[in-house]
Amino acid sequence: MKKICPLCQNSAGLLYEENQRYFTCKVCHGIFVDETDLPDAQSEKERYELHDDNTEDAGYRKFVSPITANIEKDFSKEAKGLDFGAGTSQIITKVMQEKAYDISPYDPYFHPNKELLEKKYDYIASCEVIEHFYRPAKEFALLKSMLKENAKLYLMTDIYDERVEFSSWYYKNDPTHVFFYTKKTFEWIEKKFGFSNLFIEKRLIILSN
């Protein structure tokens, strides 16, 4: 059984099958859910609404700190930022706005201001979002198009280590997690979309324009 990878458009083979079927691509090394097993929009939104995202919780703030701390280190308060896939909580927006940073939240379900997608930014943050991309090629092209020269894209996701047995990997158990990335996938993205630099540290990925 073969499928076309939604990131690089190459042929991918079946990796694992349980509640959903997962395919792995030998070109970009991404792993994706069969399009026929993708959740519908209503199911996806309901799943997100179950998240207990208290923006005052110190643990939650610490979780997103790899992104927020690096934005603070790399950019001034005057720089223009976008919180892409901000979710119900807008945690990154709230943390950075408390520090007087100029950042706006966008989310297709909870903050669907599409005008924000027509602007250019000094930095874009996307925390625990890219694993939800049904069409990652389209989404990464959009993100790249919104970055100014010398801008940075800050991402967080759990990166799959190909030495780990996929069947026991916890991150796949969320049915809205439909595209998974390896280190090699981000190297492919860096080259394909013309980023100048890639930095990876644990869950944090920084792509420089």
C-alpha positions in Angstrom: 0.0 0.0 0.0 1.4 3.4 -1.1 0.3 6.9 -0.5 1.6 10.4 -1.6 3.4 12.3 1.1 1.5 15.6 1.8 4.8 17.4 2.5 7.1 16.4 -0.4 4.7 14.7 -2.8 6.7 11.5 -3.0 5.5 7.9 -2.6 5.3 6.6 1.0 4.8 3.1 2.4 2.7 1.9 5.3 4.5 2.1 8.6 1.9 1.2 11.2 -1.9 0.6 11.5 -4.1 0.7 14.5 -6.9 3.2 14.9 -5.3 5.2 12.1 -3.0 4.2 9.3 0.5 5.8 9.3 2.7 6.1 6.3 6.4 7.0 6.2 8.2 8.8 3.4 11.7 7.8 2.4 12.5 11.3 0.9 11.5 13.8 3.6 11.3 11.2 6.3 8.0 12.5 7.5 5.3 10.3 8.9 1.6 11.0 8.2 -1.9 9.7 8.8 -3.8 8.4 5.8 -6.1 11.1 4.5 -9.1 8.9 4.9 -8.4 8.6 8.6 -8.1 12.3 9.3 -10.5 13.8 11.9 -13.2 16.0 10.6 -13.2 19.7 11.5 -15.8 19.4 14.3 -14.0 16.5 15.9 -10.7 18.4 15.7 -12.1 21.5 17.3 -13.8 19.6 20.1 -10.5 17.9 20.9 -8.7 21.2 21.2 -11.4 22.5 23.5 -10.7 19.7 25.9 -7.1 21.0 26.5 -6.7 22.4 30.0 -4.7 25.5 29.1 -4.5 27.8 32.1 -2.3 30.7 31.1 -1.5 31.5 34.7 -0.1 28.0 35.3 3.6 28.1 35.9 4.2 24.7 34.4 2.4 25.7 31.2 4.4 28.9 30.9 7.6 26.9 31.5 6.6 24.5 28.7 6.4 27.3 26.1 9.4 29.1 27.5 11.8 27.6 24.8 9.9 29.8 22.3 9.2 32.8 24.5 12.7 33.1 25.9 14.2 32.9 22.5 11.9 35.6 21.1 12.9 37.8 24.0 16.6 37.1 23.3 16.5 37.6 19.6 14.0 40.5 19.1 13.1 43.8 20.5 9.6 44.7 21.7 9.1 46.8 18.6 9.5 43.7 16.3 6.2 42.4 14.8 5.3 38.8 15.7 2.5 36.3 15.0 1.3 33.5 17.3 0.3 31.0 14.6 -2.2 28.4 15.8 -2.6 30.2 19.1 -5.3 27.9 20.4 -7.9 28.7 23.0 -5.4 30.1 25.4 -3.1 32.2 23.2 -0.4 31.4 25.8 2.5 32.7 23.7 0.7 35.9 22.8 -0.2 36.5 26.5 3.3 35.9 27.8 4.9 38.1 25.3 2.2 40.9 25.5 2.8 41.0 29.3 6.4 41.9 28.3 5.0 44.6 26.0 5.9 42.7 22.8 3.9 43.4 19.6 2.4 40.0 18.8 -1.0 38.9 17.4 -2.8 35.6 17.7 -4.1 33.6 14.8 -6.0 30.3 14.9 -8.3 28.9 12.3 -10.9 27.9 14.9 -10.5 30.3 17.8 -8.9 33.5 16.4 -9.7 33.3 12.6 -8.5 36.8 11.6 -7.3 35.9 8.1 -6.0 39.5 7.5 -3.1 38.6 9.7 -2.0 36.0 7.1 -1.5 38.7 4.6 1.1 40.6 6.6 4.9 40.2 7.1 6.5 39.4 10.5 9.9 39.6 12.2 9.1 36.3 13.9 6.4 33.7 13.9 5.8 31.3 16.8 3.9 28.0 16.4 3.8 25.8 19.5 2.5 22.3 19.3 0.8 23.1 16.0 2.7 21.7 13.1 1.9 18.1 14.0 -1.8 19.0 13.2 -1.0 20.1 9.6 -3.2 18.2 7.1 -1.3 19.9 4.2 2.2 20.7 5.6 3.5 21.8 2.2 0.9 24.5 1.9 1.3 25.5 5.6 5.1 25.8 5.5 4.8 27.8 2.2 2.4 30.1 4.0 4.6 30.5 7.0 7.7 31.2 4.8 5.8 33.8 2.8 4.9 35.8 6.0 8.5 36.1 7.2 10.5 39.3 6.6 14.1 39.2 5.7 16.2 37.9 8.6 13.0 36.8 10.4 12.7 33.6 12.4 10.2 30.8 12.7 10.0 29.3 16.1 8.4 25.8 16.3 7.7 23.3 19.0 6.7 19.7 18.5 7.9 16.3 19.6 10.4 15.1 17.0 10.3 11.4 16.2 13.5 9.5 16.7 13.6 6.7 14.1 15.3 4.4 16.6 12.1 4.4 18.7 9.4 1.8 18.0 6.6 3.8 16.5 3.9 1.5 17.9 4.8 2.5 21.5 5.4 6.2 20.8 2.9 8.2 22.9 2.7 11.2 20.6 0.8 9.4 17.9 -2.0 8.6 20.4 -3.7 12.0 19.9 -5.9 11.5 16.8 -5.4 15.1 15.8 -1.6 14.6 15.5 -1.5 13.7 11.8 2.0 14.6 10.6 5.2 13.8 12.5 8.7 15.1 11.8 12.2 13.7 12.2 15.4 15.7 12.3 15.8 14.8 8.6 12.4 16.2 7.8 13.4 19.6 9.2 16.6 19.4 7.2 14.5 18.8 4.1 12.2 21.7 5.0 15.2 24.0 5.5 16.4 23.3 2.0 13.1 23.0 0.2 11.7 26.3 1.5 14.9 28.2 1.3 15.6 28.9 5.0 19.2 30.0 5.8 19.6 28.1 9.0 18.1 25.3 11.1 18.5 25.0 14.9 17.1 22.1 16.9 17.2 21.6 20.6 14.9 18.9 22.1 11.3 20.1 21.1 12.4 23.5 19.9 13.1 24.1 16.2 14.2 27.5 14.8 14.2 28.2 11.1 15.9 31.4 10.1 14.9 33.3 6.9 
